[in-house]
Amino acid sequence: MPIAVRLNARLEERLERLAKRTGRSKSLYVRRALEEYLDEEEDYLIALQRLEDNLPLVPMEKVLSRLNLRSQLRPKGAR
């Protein structure tokens, strides 16, 4: 579905520069930015709802384990 978006001059310049530098379309970058924003916003709203419903917290270890990212867990005190 086509959609029109008005950008301020500075944002349009940055988008144009990026597209020219990479040889990719401005639409690609707008789509990526929108997808990332929507993912973050949806995650935020889920977290907010869990807080408002007083649901139990999910420990980071459990999240990483469920996502098969256990190796990403740093030992305590490590940077």
mmCIF file of the C-alpha atoms, coordinates in Angstrom:
data_MODEL
# 
_entry.id   MODEL 
# 
loop_
_atom_site.group_PDB 
_atom_site.id 
_atom_site.type_symbol 
_atom_site.label_atom_id 
_atom_site.label_alt_id 
_atom_site.label_comp_id 
_atom_site.label_asym_id 
_atom_site.label_entity_id 
_atom_site.label_seq_id 
_atom_site.pdbx_PDB_ins_code 
_atom_site.Cartn_x 
_atom_site.Cartn_y 
_atom_site.Cartn_z 
_atom_site.occupancy 
_atom_site.B_iso_or_equiv 
_atom_site.pdbx_formal_charge 
_atom_site.auth_seq_id 
_atom_site.auth_comp_id 
_atom_site.auth_asym_id 
_atom_site.auth_atom_id 
_atom_site.pdbx_PDB_model_num 
ATOM 1  C CA . MET A 1 1  ? 0.000  0.000   0.000  1.00 0.00 ? 1  MET A CA 1 
ATOM 2  C CA . PRO A 1 2  ? 1.540  3.330   -0.994 1.00 0.00 ? 2  PRO A CA 1 
ATOM 3  C CA . ILE A 1 3  ? 1.897  5.928   1.728  1.00 0.00 ? 3  ILE A CA 1 
ATOM 4  C CA . ALA A 1 4  ? 3.194  9.485   1.654  1.00 0.00 ? 4  ALA A CA 1 
ATOM 5  C CA . VAL A 1 5  ? 5.379  10.868  4.431  1.00 0.00 ? 5  VAL A CA 1 
ATOM 6  C CA . ARG A 1 6  ? 6.614  14.438  4.788  1.00 0.00 ? 6  ARG A CA 1 
ATOM 7  C CA . LEU A 1 7  ? 10.157 14.753  6.074  1.00 0.00 ? 7  LEU A CA 1 
ATOM 8  C CA . ASN A 1 8  ? 11.908 17.870  7.243  1.00 0.00 ? 8  ASN A CA 1 
ATOM 9  C CA . ALA A 1 9  ? 14.793 19.047  5.071  1.00 0.00 ? 9  ALA A CA 1 
ATOM 10 C CA . ARG A 1 10 ? 17.535 17.740  7.368  1.00 0.00 ? 10 ARG A CA 1 
ATOM 11 C CA . LEU A 1 11 ? 16.047 14.259  7.555  1.00 0.00 ? 11 LEU A CA 1 
ATOM 12 C CA . GLU A 1 12 ? 15.500 14.182  3.784  1.00 0.00 ? 12 GLU A CA 1 
ATOM 13 C CA . GLU A 1 13 ? 19.139 15.178  3.214  1.00 0.00 ? 13 GLU A CA 1 
ATOM 14 C CA . ARG A 1 14 ? 20.406 12.456  5.534  1.00 0.00 ? 14 ARG A CA 1 
ATOM 15 C CA . LEU A 1 15 ? 18.205 9.860   3.877  1.00 0.00 ? 15 LEU A CA 1 
ATOM 16 C CA . GLU A 1 16 ? 19.301 10.957  0.407  1.00 0.00 ? 16 GLU A CA 1 
ATOM 17 C CA . ARG A 1 17 ? 22.986 10.841  1.387  1.00 0.00 ? 17 ARG A CA 1 
ATOM 18 C CA . LEU A 1 18 ? 22.647 7.376   2.863  1.00 0.00 ? 18 LEU A CA 1 
ATOM 19 C CA . ALA A 1 19 ? 20.806 6.040   -0.181 1.00 0.00 ? 19 ALA A CA 1 
ATOM 20 C CA . LYS A 1 20 ? 23.391 7.468   -2.587 1.00 0.00 ? 20 LYS A CA 1 
ATOM 21 C CA . ARG A 1 21 ? 26.319 6.239   -0.506 1.00 0.00 ? 21 ARG A CA 1 
ATOM 22 C CA . THR A 1 22 ? 24.996 2.677   -0.337 1.00 0.00 ? 22 THR A CA 1 
ATOM 23 C CA . GLY A 1 23 ? 23.254 2.432   -3.690 1.00 0.00 ? 23 GLY A CA 1 
ATOM 24 C CA . ARG A 1 24 ? 20.041 1.435   -1.973 1.00 0.00 ? 24 ARG A CA 1 
ATOM 25 C CA . SER A 1 25 ? 16.637 3.078   -2.150 1.00 0.00 ? 25 SER A CA 1 
ATOM 26 C CA . LYS A 1 26 ? 15.321 5.621   0.299  1.00 0.00 ? 26 LYS A CA 1 
ATOM 27 C CA . SER A 1 27 ? 12.215 3.448   0.598  1.00 0.00 ? 27 SER A CA 1 
ATOM 28 C CA . LEU A 1 28 ? 14.323 0.576   1.900  1.00 0.00 ? 28 LEU A CA 1 
ATOM 29 C CA . TYR A 1 29 ? 15.677 2.716   4.720  1.00 0.00 ? 29 TYR A CA 1 
ATOM 30 C CA . VAL A 1 30 ? 12.273 4.173   5.568  1.00 0.00 ? 30 VAL A CA 1 
ATOM 31 C CA . ARG A 1 31 ? 10.814 0.652   5.696  1.00 0.00 ? 31 ARG A CA 1 
ATOM 32 C CA . ARG A 1 32 ? 13.664 -0.618  7.907  1.00 0.00 ? 32 ARG A CA 1 
ATOM 33 C CA . ALA A 1 33 ? 13.362 2.344   10.258 1.00 0.00 ? 33 ALA A CA 1 
ATOM 34 C CA . LEU A 1 34 ? 9.608  1.905   10.547 1.00 0.00 ? 34 LEU A CA 1 
ATOM 35 C CA . GLU A 1 35 ? 9.906  -1.838  11.176 1.00 0.00 ? 35 GLU A CA 1 
ATOM 36 C CA . GLU A 1 36 ? 12.491 -1.274  13.893 1.00 0.00 ? 36 GLU A CA 1 
ATOM 37 C CA . TYR A 1 37 ? 10.410 1.454   15.524 1.00 0.00 ? 37 TYR A CA 1 
ATOM 38 C CA . LEU A 1 38 ? 7.265  -0.677  15.483 1.00 0.00 ? 38 LEU A CA 1 
ATOM 39 C CA . ASP A 1 39 ? 9.127  -3.668  16.962 1.00 0.00 ? 39 ASP A CA 1 
ATOM 40 C CA . GLU A 1 40 ? 10.448 -1.495  19.790 1.00 0.00 ? 40 GLU A CA 1 
ATOM 41 C CA . GLU A 1 41 ? 7.094  0.169   20.428 1.00 0.00 ? 41 GLU A CA 1 
ATOM 42 C CA . GLU A 1 42 ? 5.251  -3.169  20.503 1.00 0.00 ? 42 GLU A CA 1 
ATOM 43 C CA . ASP A 1 43 ? 7.834  -4.596  22.941 1.00 0.00 ? 43 ASP A CA 1 
ATOM 44 C CA . TYR A 1 44 ? 7.468  -1.520  25.129 1.00 0.00 ? 44 TYR A CA 1 
ATOM 45 C CA . LEU A 1 45 ? 3.684  -1.852  25.222 1.00 0.00 ? 45 LEU A CA 1 
ATOM 46 C CA . ILE A 1 46 ? 3.918  -5.554  26.137 1.00 0.00 ? 46 ILE A CA 1 
ATOM 47 C CA . ALA A 1 47 ? 6.315  -4.732  28.976 1.00 0.00 ? 47 ALA A CA 1 
ATOM 48 C CA . LEU A 1 48 ? 4.115  -1.878  30.163 1.00 0.00 ? 48 LEU A CA 1 
ATOM 49 C CA . GLN A 1 49 ? 1.050  -4.128  30.170 1.00 0.00 ? 49 GLN A CA 1 
ATOM 50 C CA . ARG A 1 50 ? 2.934  -6.779  32.196 1.00 0.00 ? 50 ARG A CA 1 
ATOM 51 C CA . LEU A 1 51 ? 3.866  -4.116  34.757 1.00 0.00 ? 51 LEU A CA 1 
ATOM 52 C CA . GLU A 1 52 ? 0.323  -2.781  34.950 1.00 0.00 ? 52 GLU A CA 1 
ATOM 53 C CA . ASP A 1 53 ? -1.055 -6.322  35.370 1.00 0.00 ? 53 ASP A CA 1 
ATOM 54 C CA . ASN A 1 54 ? 1.538  -7.020  38.097 1.00 0.00 ? 54 ASN A CA 1 
ATOM 55 C CA . LEU A 1 55 ? 2.692  -10.123 36.240 1.00 0.00 ? 55 LEU A CA 1 
ATOM 56 C CA . PRO A 1 56 ? 5.879  -11.755 37.509 1.00 0.00 ? 56 PRO A CA 1 
ATOM 57 C CA . LEU A 1 57 ? 9.178  -10.620 36.063 1.00 0.00 ? 57 LEU A CA 1 
ATOM 58 C CA . VAL A 1 58 ? 10.977 -12.990 33.705 1.00 0.00 ? 58 VAL A CA 1 
ATOM 59 C CA . PRO A 1 59 ? 14.662 -13.398 34.630 1.00 0.00 ? 59 PRO A CA 1 
ATOM 60 C CA . MET A 1 60 ? 17.168 -12.594 31.891 1.00 0.00 ? 60 MET A CA 1 
ATOM 61 C CA . GLU A 1 61 ? 18.647 -16.094 32.122 1.00 0.00 ? 61 GLU A CA 1 
ATOM 62 C CA . LYS A 1 62 ? 15.247 -17.583 31.289 1.00 0.00 ? 62 LYS A CA 1 
ATOM 63 C CA . VAL A 1 63 ? 14.719 -15.220 28.347 1.00 0.00 ? 63 VAL A CA 1 
ATOM 64 C CA . LEU A 1 64 ? 18.142 -16.019 26.887 1.00 0.00 ? 64 LEU A CA 1 
ATOM 65 C CA . SER A 1 65 ? 17.572 -19.724 27.394 1.00 0.00 ? 65 SER A CA 1 
ATOM 66 C CA . ARG A 1 66 ? 14.193 -19.621 25.607 1.00 0.00 ? 66 ARG A CA 1 
ATOM 67 C CA . LEU A 1 67 ? 15.793 -17.759 22.696 1.00 0.00 ? 67 LEU A CA 1 
ATOM 68 C CA . ASN A 1 68 ? 18.778 -20.131 22.590 1.00 0.00 ? 68 ASN A CA 1 
ATOM 69 C CA . LEU A 1 69 ? 21.078 -17.225 23.429 1.00 0.00 ? 69 LEU A CA 1 
ATOM 70 C CA . ARG A 1 70 ? 22.466 -18.630 26.663 1.00 0.00 ? 70 ARG A CA 1 
ATOM 71 C CA . SER A 1 71 ? 26.036 -18.028 25.447 1.00 0.00 ? 71 SER A CA 1 
ATOM 72 C CA . GLN A 1 72 ? 25.231 -14.288 25.364 1.00 0.00 ? 72 GLN A CA 1 
ATOM 73 C CA . LEU A 1 73 ? 24.911 -14.231 29.145 1.00 0.00 ? 73 LEU A CA 1 
ATOM 74 C CA . ARG A 1 74 ? 27.961 -12.585 30.734 1.00 0.00 ? 74 ARG A CA 1 
ATOM 75 C CA . PRO A 1 75 ? 29.344 -13.750 34.041 1.00 0.00 ? 75 PRO A CA 1 
ATOM 76 C CA . LYS A 1 76 ? 28.645 -11.350 36.928 1.00 0.00 ? 76 LYS A CA 1 
ATOM 77 C CA . GLY A 1 77 ? 31.217 -8.562  37.068 1.00 0.00 ? 77 GLY A CA 1 
ATOM 78 C CA . ALA A 1 78 ? 32.244 -9.004  33.406 1.00 0.00 ? 78 ALA A CA 1 
ATOM 79 C CA . ARG A 1 79 ? 32.012 -6.090  31.019 1.00 0.00 ? 79 ARG A CA 1 
# 
